């Protein structure tokens, strides 16, 4: 997309951005300021807000943890 096209998309927030916006306080003025900031400088822009990523989705098992799981599960097996 071109920069101008991207700037026209609505801004959204991630959980970390939401915590920042929440620190602005409560009230009508804070809500208006949150909206202006989100639309003016949000890095999260799309036609629709993406659904949240499930907890632990990006925590991939390592080879060492898989190897230890295999060795512990196979230790009870006798061939």
Order of alpha helices (4+ residues) and beta strands (2+ residues): alpha-beta-alpha-alpha-beta-alpha
